[in-house]
Amino acid sequence: MPKPKWNLNTIYISERLQESLRPISRCALTTVVAPMGYGKTTTVNWYLEERTKTEPLKVIRISVYSDNLAIFWKSAQDAFARADFDFLRDYACPTDAAGSGLLVDDLCHELAAEEPCYIFIDDFHLLTDRRASVFLCTLTNRLPGNVHIIVASRDRFLPAAETVRLGVKVYQIGTEQLRLNHTELAVYAHRCGTDLSDAQVENLLYSSEGWFSAVYLNLRTLSERGVLPDRNSDIYTTFTAAMIDPLPKQQREFLAVMGLADEFTVEMAHFITGDTNAGQILSMLTAQNAFVKCLPDGITYRFHHMMKECAERTFEMLDEERRAFYQKRFGAWHEAHHQYLHAIASYRRCGDYDALLRVVREDAGILLASLKPTDVLEVLTECPISTLKKHPLALLVLMRSMFNWRNIPKMMELKEILLAAIEENPELSAEERGNLLGECDLIMSFLCYNDISAMSRLHRSASTQMSRPAISIQNSGGWTFGSPSVLMMFYRAPGELQSELVEMDECMPHYYKITNGHGQGAEKIMRAEAAFMQGRLTDAHIELESAYAQIEGNGQENMALCCDFLAWRLSLHKGVEHRCTLEERRAELLRQHNAAWLNIWNATSAYYHALRGDTENIPEVFAQHQLSSVNILAPGKPMMEMIENQVYLAQGSYAKVIGRSEGLLAVCEGMHYALVTLHIRIQTAAAYERLGKYEEAHTLISKALSDAAPDGFVMPFVENYGYLEPMLARGIQNDLIAQIIEFGETAKRRKDESVRPPAFAALTGREYDIVGLMAKRLSNREIAEKLFLSEGSVKQYVNQIYSKLHIEGDTRTKRKQLTDLLSQKT
């Protein structure tokens, strides 16, 4: 009988393991957890390939290569795009509950279909950020029935409580299912081309403990040397001896070099190694080596982690000059393909700090922000000052990054290096010298935040010196740090309103000139808000429309949202034609996939509905007081906290408002947020009034009135007139109080006139909204889309409405009765 031919690359999935894989198609999440080398990836890929033979399906494969969220996010975007799902391209990496919730909603919407969809995330253990596991649990709980997630990891990543909560939605595969038993090892060995005796199988099983990679390497050694290796051999030594050492020198060095890459193509391998035979080498390796795989796209190659580990050890045995040469080639490849984080890492390894700083300049601080500040500081410590001085544009980017990380001492240190570099370089043209000094002034202006006079001086200086836009500021980013109000950011003290408005008018054109229009419209919005605060409603409306007109089409969504915040407040006191409903605006923002914009919308909607007393329609993040789960930049946080206070007030949580006030006031006073301070004092006075603590309420409202008087601010009081009316009536009357009462009474009458007909008094706010849409002849599906509800939920609401209004009959007659009832005014 002829000796069987060796076939070590055979894939063997035992019948026992196949049976263990069947539940995957019935579960939302499958975890495959085992140490390296147990065949997790091979098993999942086999399962998915078998599924594609029996039914059409979508497969999205995502590989994790580091604990950097930005790198993982890019991998996820690429993976979804390869599967013809391009919607993730517009998303920034979600970093908080709001961004994660937005992504979950979009994923569930986009992936829902008749066709099954499998998302395979490999090497999840490398992603150490706990938020990733939390996100997976949230997504699993809401996935449509056709979507299944498979996660391979060396370590358990689901918290025990989450595993219990998700229940049957989670299926777990572990080492016991993946490990070969005696019979399976014998079958696998036979398929590889050898017939081991029972004693050999038993010995191999004992030494490998059924570990697939160990079994494979033992059989590999047997095929090449005729004997099994010593059972005490180190696994990496065994691997290197079996898989790398026997190769010719050219192929050995090729493996050692390309083992540094996460994934690579023939083109990349050719560029890095300079080997014109890269394609042939990879074809040969994939045919002979189970640890080198070509991915399903037919273009990209990937090494198994064990191969990478041994290849990297082999790479370290190359001489220093050779290692540096290859690292520079890696850096150049990544830089050319805008993979700036990879490029920075490669250039750092070979000590090419000139190239590293060039990449920092090209990135302009965007991806740099995803690195740990300590890692960036380490690089700066390693980099010679003489090298830093040769890259003044990179210094500007690093200064801005240090400001964002609140490392002001390092920011100032970099500034001194920049100034020294400019002074010591006589070859710099006057134009470039002015650009560098001007952008330095621009960055330094951030240290004077909300002191318009100080910021204005620096902006004017920067504008005078610069002939080009700044490289350290992207005009597509937010301008108000997440605040829905410009005036709340820059109103520092009672009596300074007019001078601050003049300063803004003079300051902002200089800022726009050097930032490509970043924050355009801010001064007009601030004037509109100031007019509103003073009760000059017509002037406020005119300035608001002027701001909208200036912003339209320039991509400054942050500023448009600030306009919306004022527009909805103004609409409570004056006829304002809204560009769209709040729900339509939210739908528009969802299409932009920007959680920061959605946060501002949530604040606007929450404040508007809180002022109306319509607590049912307040967005969940405010209604359930989940603001701590949202990433809000420090300068914008007090405004959000003030809006949350207004929600507490509307919900009748008066003690909560009082309990929070001391801490909020301290923060506002420290940041010179005089207008936010005024709002919080008024809110707290209102809470004391409702609890019958009249003396405390009087003290606070007196202080608030005193602070409001110099600039004639009336609207913060008017917005809370329902709470303050008894208190104001008890006090000594003056012109300011008389004006507040006049506006308050007008607003009260306006609200009374807009109250729903008495026949609908039994309905909740949400139910009455649905009645209005039904009257417009919208179908249940159309109503569901407008209100972001399921069609089933709308049907339940409609049945509740008919029941509460005692409307009976068939669907057609019920709708007619409802419309007739709605037309009645009394």
N, C-alpha and C positions, 0 to 999 in steps of 0.2 A: 504494500500500500504506500503511495507516495506521501512524503512528508508534507503536512499542510503549510501553505504559504503564510508568512507573517502578515498580519493586517492590524497593526497596533492603533490605527486611527479609527477603528470601528466604534460606533456609538452603541452602547448597550443600556437599555432601560428595562429592568426586570419586570416580570408580570406583577409582582407585588408592588413595585413602585408605580407602575402604570395604574393599578387600581387605586393607589393613594392620590393620584392626580385627578381622578374623575370629578371630585366635588368642586374643583376650581371654577367650572362653568356655572355653578349654582351660588357662588359666594361673591360678595362685593369686593372683599380683600382677602388675598392669600399671602401668608408670610412663609418664606422658605429660609429657615435659619439654621446654619451649620458652619463649622470652621472652614477655612480655606481648603480647597481641593476636594470637596465632597461632591462636586458635579452639579452645583446649584444652577449655574447658568446653562449648562448643557441640558439639564433636565427640563428647565422651563422652555428653552428654545425647541427641544424635541416636542414637548406638549403643544406649543403654538403651531409648529409645522404640521403636526398631525391634525390639529383643528382646521387648518386651512385646506386640508385635503377633503374635508367633509362638508364645509360650509364657507360662504364668503364672510370675511371678517376684516376688521381694521386692527393692526398691531402697531403700538407706539412703544419703541424701545428707548429707554433713557439710561445712560451709564453715569455713575457718580465717580468723579476722579479726585475730589478734594473736599475739604470742609468749607470752602468759600462759596457762599450762596450765589454770588454773581456768576461764577463759573458754572455752577449747577444749573442756574436759571437759563444760561445760554444753551446748555446741553438740552434742556427741556424744550426750549423754543425750537431748536434745530430738529429734535425728534418729532415734535408735533407737525412741523412743516413738511418733513419727509413723508408723513402719513396724510398729507393734504389738508392739514388743519393749520391755517396761517394766522388765526386770530390771536395767538399768543405773542406775535411779533410786536404788537402795539403796547404790550404790558411792560411796566417796570416790575422788577422783582418785588413781590409783596413782602413787607416786613412787619406788618401788624395785623390785628384782627379785622380792621376795615378792608385792607388790601386783600387779605386772605378770603374774606367773605365775598368780595367782588369777584375774585377769581373762581371760587367754588360755584357761584351762580352761573358764570359764563361757561365753565367747563360742563356743568350739568345740562345747560341749554344747548351747547354746540355738539355734544357727544351723543345726546339722546337720539336714538334711531331704532329701526327694526334690526339692523345689522349689528352683530356682537362686536364689541370693541375691547381689546385687552391693552392695558398699560403696564409694561414691564419695567420696573426700576431695579437696576442691578447695582450691587455693592453699596447698598444704602448705609452701611455702617460707617462709611467714610464721611457722611454728612452728619457731623456731630451736633449741629444746632438743633436744640429741642423743638423749636418752632416747626421744623419739618415734620416731625412725628405728630404733633398736634394738628397740623394742617391735614395730614393723611387721614386722621381719625374723623375730622370734620367732613372731609370729602366723602369718605366711605359711608358715613351716615346718611348722605343725601344723594348718592349716585343713582342715576336712572338704571333700570333693571338690565339694560343691555351692556353695561360697562363693568369690567372686572379689572381690579388692580392686583398685580403680582409683585411682591417686593422680596428681593433676595438680599440677605444680610448675614454677616458673621455673628452679629450680636442681636439679642432680643431688643426690640426698640419700642414695642407697644407697652405702655404702662398697664399693670394688672387691672386697674379700675376701668381703663378704656376697653380692654379685652372683654370684661364682663358686660360693660354698657353696650358694646356693639353686638354681643351675643352671636347668633347664627350668621351674621354678616361676615364674620372672620373665620377663615380656615387656616390651620397651622400645620406646616410640614417641617419636620426636624431631622436631626442626625439619624434617628432610628429608621426612618423611611428611606434615607439616602444611602445608608451604609450597606455594603454587600455582605450577605451571609455565606455560609460554606457552599451551598449549592449554586448560588448566583456567581460567586467568585470562580467556581469551576467552569460554569457556562461562559462567563466573560473570557477566561483564559483560553478556552477552546476556540471562541470566535476570533480571538487575536492571533490564532495560529499555533497554539501549543496545547498539548494534553499533559497537564500536571497530574502527578500521582496524588492519591488522597493525602499522603503524608506531606507532600509539598504544598498542597492546598491548605492543609491545616497549619503548617508552619507559616505560610504567607498570610493567612488570616490572622494568626496570632501576632505576627510582627506588624501588620498594617492596620489591624483592628477594623478591617473592612473599608478603610479610607481609600477612596477611588484613586486619588493621585499617587498614593504610595504603591498601590497595586500596579498601576500603569508603569511607574518608574521601575519597579522590580521586574516586570515583564520586558521592559525595554532593555534593561541590563542583561537579562537572560537571552534576549534575541541577539545581542551584540557580543556577549562574552561567554555564553553557554552556561553560566551559573547565576544563581540569585545572589544579590549583594548581601553583605553582612547585615544582620538584622539590627545591629547597633549603630549603623551609619546615620549621620545627620542628614535630614531630608534635603537640605539645600546642597550639601556636598554630593548626595546621590543624584539630585536633579542636574547639577552642573556637569557631573561626570557622564551622565547619560545623554543630556540634551545639548550641551554647549561644547564641551571639550573635544568630542569626536569630529566637529565641523572643521572645514578648512579655515585658515586664518582670515580670509576675506569675509566669509560668512559669519565667523565668530565675532569679528569687530562690528559687522553690520548689525547683528543682534544686540551687542552691547550698547551701541549708539541709539538704535531705534527703541530700545527698552526704556529710554527716558521719556518717550512720548506717551500720552494717554491713548490717542488714536492717531492714525496717520494714513496717508495715501501713497501710491507709488511716486507721484510727483513730489510729495514732501520728502520721502525717503531718498529720492534722487538728489534733491537740493541739499539735504543735510549731509549725506555721506559722500556726495559727488560720484557715486557709483552708477554708471549708465546701465548696469545690469540689475538695477533694483527690482524691476518687475519680475524678472526671471528668478531672482533669489527668493522673493516672497512667494511666488507660485510653488517653488520647490519646498520651501519651509512649510507652507500650509498643507502640502500633500504628505509630508513626512512627520509633522510635529503637531500633536493635538493641542498644544499650548499657544499656537499662532493661528488666529482665525480671521477670515475675511467676513465682514458683517453682511447682513442681508442686502445692503444696498449695492454689493458687488464692487465697491470702490474703496471702502475704508477697512483698515486692518487694526487688529487689537491683540495685545499680548495678555495672556492670563497673568494674574498677579504673581504667581509663583515664578513664571518666566521673567516678569519685570524685575522681581527682587534679585534673581540670579544674574540677569543681564546687567543690572545696575552695579552689582558687586564686581562683575567682570569689567565694566566701564571704569571703575575706580582703580583697576590694575593698569590702565593705560597711563602713559607718562603725562605730566601736568600740562605740557604744551599741547598735546593731542586732545586732552579733555577740554581745554580752553577753546581750541579751534572749533570743536563740535558744539559747545555751548553757545558760542557766538553765532554759529549757523542756525541753531534753534532760535536764538533771539531774533535774528534777521528775518527768519520765516514768520514767526509770530507777529513781529512788528509790521511786516508787509501785509499781513492779513488782519490787522487791527485787533489782534488778540493781546492787548497791552499787558494784562496781568501776567500771562505766560512769558511775554517778552521781558518784563521787569525781572521775573524770577531767573530766567536764563542768563541775562546780562549780569545779574548780581552774582550768580555762581562762578562766573569766569572773571569777575572783578572789572568788567567793562562799564564803569560808571558814567563815562561820556555817553555811551549808547543808552544806558538806563535813564539818564536825565532827559535825553532826547525823547524817549517814549513818554516820560512824565509830561513833557510839554505837549506832545501830540494828543495824549489822553485828556488834557485840560482838567484833570481832577475828577472826571466822571467815574471811571472804574476804580480809580485810586481810593475813592470814598468807601469802597466795599472791603478794603484791607483793614486789618487791625491797626490802630494808631501806633501801637508799640512796635509793630513790624516796620512801619515807615520810619519811625525814629531810629531803629537799629540800622537801617540802610543809611540814614543821614549821618549816623555816628561813624559808619565804616567809610563813607565817601570823603575823600580829602577836600578841604575847604578850597584849595586851588582849583579843583575840578568843579565844585559848585559855582565858583565865580565865573567859569566859562559858560554857564548856562543860566543867564539871568531870567529868561522866560520861564524856565522850570522853577526857579526860585519864587516867582510870582504865584505859580500854581500851588506850590508847597505852602506859601504864606496863607493863601486862601483856605487850603485844607486844614492848616493848623487852627485857623479861626473857627472853622466848622467843628473841629474837635475840641474847641475851647482851650487849646494849649497856647495861651497868649505869650508866655515867656519864649517859647520856641518860635512863635511867629515873629516876635521882635528881634530875636537872634538872627533869623533868616533875613529880616529887613536890613540889619547892619551889614550882613554879608553882601546883599544886593547893592547897597549904597557904596560899599568898598569896591565892589566889582566895577561899578560904573565909573567911580573916581579913578581907578587904576587902569582903565582901558581908554587910552587917548584915541584909539582908532574908531571908536563908536561915533557914528554921525550924530549931528545935533538932533536930527529927527528921531532917531532910535533912542537916544538919551532921554528925550522928552517923553517918548512913549513909555519907557520903563519907569521913569520917575512919576509920570502921571498915573499909571496903573497902580503903582505903589501907594500913591495918595488915595486912589479909589478903594483899595483893599483896607487901608488904615481907617477909612471913613466908617467901616462897619463897627469899629470900636466905639464910635460916637452914636450908636443906634438910638433913634428917636429924639436926639438933640439936633433938630433941623438946622439950626444956625451953624453948629460945628460941622455937620455933614456937608452942608452947602459950601462952606469955605473949601473943603477938600475936593468936592465935586467940581467946583469952579477951577481950582488949581489943576485938577486932572484934565478937564476939558481944554484948558488953555494950552497944555503941554502936548496932548495926544493928537496924532493924525490918523489913528486907526482905532477900531473897537477893541475893547479889552479881551484878552484870551482866557481870563480866569472866571468869567461869568457867562453862563448860557442864557440867552434871552427867553428860552422856552420854559425855564423853571419858574417856580413861584416867587412872588415879590413880597407878600405880606406874612410870610412864615406861617401860613395857614389861618391867619385872622380873616374874618369876613368883613372887617371894617378898617379903612385907612385912618380915619379920624381917631379911632381908639388907640392906634399905634403912636400917633404923633402929638396928641393933645397932652401937654406935660403939666400945666398948672393953670388955675383959674386966672382969667384976665389976659392970657397970652394968645387967645385964638386968632385975632387979626394979624398979629406979627407972624404967627406960624403959617397962616395961609399965604401971606406975602412971600415968606421964605420958601415955601413949597413951589409957588409959581416961578420963583427965580432959580431954584435949585434943580428941579426935575428936567428942564430942557438940556442942561449940561450933562446930567446923568444919562438921559436917553442917547445923547450923541455918542457917548463912549461905551454904551452897552447894547447897541443895536435896538434901542427902544424897549429895553426891559422895564416892565411895570408901567408902560405907557397909559396915561389917563389918570394916574394916581392923584394929581393935584386937582383935577376936575371932580373926581369922586369925593375928595376931602371937602371941597367947597360945597358940594351938594349935601353932604352929611351935616356940615356946619349949619347950612340954611335950615335943614330939617330940625336939628337940635333946637334952633331958635324959634321954631314954629312958622318960619317963612316957607310955607308949603309950596306955593307956586314957584318961588325962586328955586327951591330944592328940586322941583320937577323939571324945570328948565335946565338946570345944571346937570341933572341926572341924564336927561336925553342927550345933552352935549357930550357927556362922558361915554355913553353907549355909542354915539356916532364916531368918536375918536378911536374907540377900541375895536369897532367892528372890522373883522377881517385881518387883524394883525396878530392873531394867535395868542393874545394875552388873556387866556381863559380865567386866570386868577382874578384879573381886574373886572372881567365881566361878571364874575360871581359876587364880587363886592358890590357892583351895581345892583345885582339881584337882591342882595341883602337889604339895601336901602329901598328898592322898589316895593318889596312886599311889606315893609314897615310903613312906607308912605301910603300904600293902598288902603290901609286901615283908617286913614284920615282924609283921603282925597281920591277922586277918580283917576286911576292910573291904568292905562291899557298895557297889560302884561304881554310880553312877546310869546309866552306859552304858559301852561299850567305848571305847577311844581312837579307834578308827575311826569309831564312831557320833558321838562328840563332834566330830570333825573335820568330818564331814558336816553336823552341825548348825551349826558355825561358818561353813562355806562358804555356807550359805544366808543368812548375815548380811552377806556380802561385805565383811568388815572384815579387812584384811591384818594390822593390829596384833594383833588377837585370835589370828589364825592363827600369828603369830610366837611368841606365848606358848605356844600348843599345841605347836608344833614343839619348843620348849625343854623342855616337860614330857615329851613323848614321847622326845626324845633322851636326857634324863637318866635316865629310867626304864629304857629299853632298854640304855643304857650300864652302869647298875648291874647289870643282869641278865647282861651280857656278850652280849646279843643284838644284835650290830652290824648284822645284815642289816635289821632293822626300824627303825633310826634314820633319821629324816627326812633327805631328800637335802641340805637346806641345811646340816645339821650333819655328816652322813656325808661329804659332799664338801667340807666346810670352805669354804662360800660365804657365811659370815656377813658378810663385808665388802660384799656386794652388797645387804644389807638395811639400810634406814634405821632405826637404833635411837637413841633419845634418849640423850644422854650419861649421865644417872644410871642408866639400865638396862643399859648396855653391859657393865660388869664382871660382872654376873650371867650374861649370855649367854656371855661369854668363859670364865667358870669352867665352864659346862656344856660348852662346846666342848672344854675341857681334859679333862673326864671322858670325852668321846668319844675323844679322842686316846689316853687311857689304855686304854680298852676295845679300841681298835684295835691296841694294842701299839706305838704311836709314842712310846716313852718319851723319846727324845732331844728330840722336839718339845715335850713337856710341860715338860721342864727348860729348854729354850731360851726358852720363852714366859714362864716364871715371874717372872723379874726385872722385866720391864716391867709385867706384870699386878699384881704386888705393889706396885709403886710407885704405880700408879693407885689401887689400893684403899686404900692408906695415906693418900694425899692426900685421898680422899673419906671417910675414916673408916669404911670398910666392913670392920669387924673380922671378921664372920662369913665373908664372901667370902675375906678374907685367910686365915682358918683353913682353909677348903676347899682353897685353892690350895697352901698349905704341905703339907697332907696328900697331895694329888695328886703334888706334886713329890717328896716323900719316897718315895712308892710307886714312882715312876719310877726314882729312884736305886737303890732296893732291887732292882728287877727287872734293872737293869744291873750289879749287883754293886758299886755305889759305896756301901758300907755306912756309912762314916764320914759322908758328906754326908747320907745318909738319916737317920742317928741325930741329927745336929745339927738337922735340920728337924723331925723328929717330936718331939724334946724341947721345942723352942720351941712347937710346936702344942699339946702336952699341957699346957705351962705356961699358955698362953693360955686353954685350954678349962677348966682346973680351977676357977677362981673361980665360974663359973656352971654347972659340972657338965655341960658339953656332951660327949656320948659318940657321938651318931649320925653325925657326919661321919667319925669313925674307923670305926664299924661298917659304914658304907656302902662303905668301902674295905678291909674286913677281909681279903678274899682276897689283897690285895697286902701288907698290913701284918702279917699273922699271924706270920711268922718274926721280924720286927723286934721286935714286942711281946714275943715269947717270950724274946728275948735280953736285954731290958731289965730294970731293977729293978722289981719289982712294987709297985704301990700300989693304993689303992681304986679310983681312976679307971680304971687299966689293967685291973684285975680285972673291973670292970663292962663295959668295952669287950669283953674276951675273952668274957665270959658272953653278952652280946648277939650278938657275932659268931658264936659257936658255935651259938647258937639259930637265927640267920638262915641259917647254912650247912646245918643239918639241915632247916630248912623248905624251902630251895631243893632239896636232894637229894630230898625227898619229892615235890616237884612236877615232878621230871625226867620226861621222856617215857619210855615203855616201851623197853627195850633194842632191840626189833625195829625201832624207828624211828630208831635212832642215825644212820643214813646220810643222813637227810633234813636239809635246811637249815631254818632257822627259818621261813622263808616257806612252804616245802612242808609243814611240820608244822602251821602255822596252817590251811592249806587242808584238810589231813586232818581237823582238828577240825570245820570247817564242813561237809565232806562227811558226816561222821558225824551231823550234825544234819539230814541229808537236804536240804541246800540244793542247788539246781541250779547249773550253771556260771555262768549269767547272774546269779543271786543272789549267788554268791561274788564275781563280778567287781565287782558294785555295792558290796559290803561292803568289799572291799580296794582299790577304785579302780584296777582293772585292766581290760584289755579281755577280752572273752569268749575270744578266741583265745589270749591269754596264759594264762588259767586252764586251757584245754584242754592247752596245752603242759606246764604244771606237773603236771596230773593224769597225763599220759602218763609224765612223768619219775618221779613217785611210784610208779606201778605198775611201772615198769622197775626202780627201785632196790629195791623190796620183792619183786620176782620174782613178781608177781601176774599171772595170765593168765586168759583167758576172755572172755565178752562183757561189756558195760557193767554189766548187772544183777548178774552173779555177781562181778565185780571189786569192786563197791561192798560186797557182802556180806562178801567175804573181808577187805576193808579194815576194816570195822566189827568183825568177829570178832578181827582182829589187835589192834585198838585196845583191846579189852576185856581183853586179857591184861595182867596187872600185872608179870609177870616174864619 
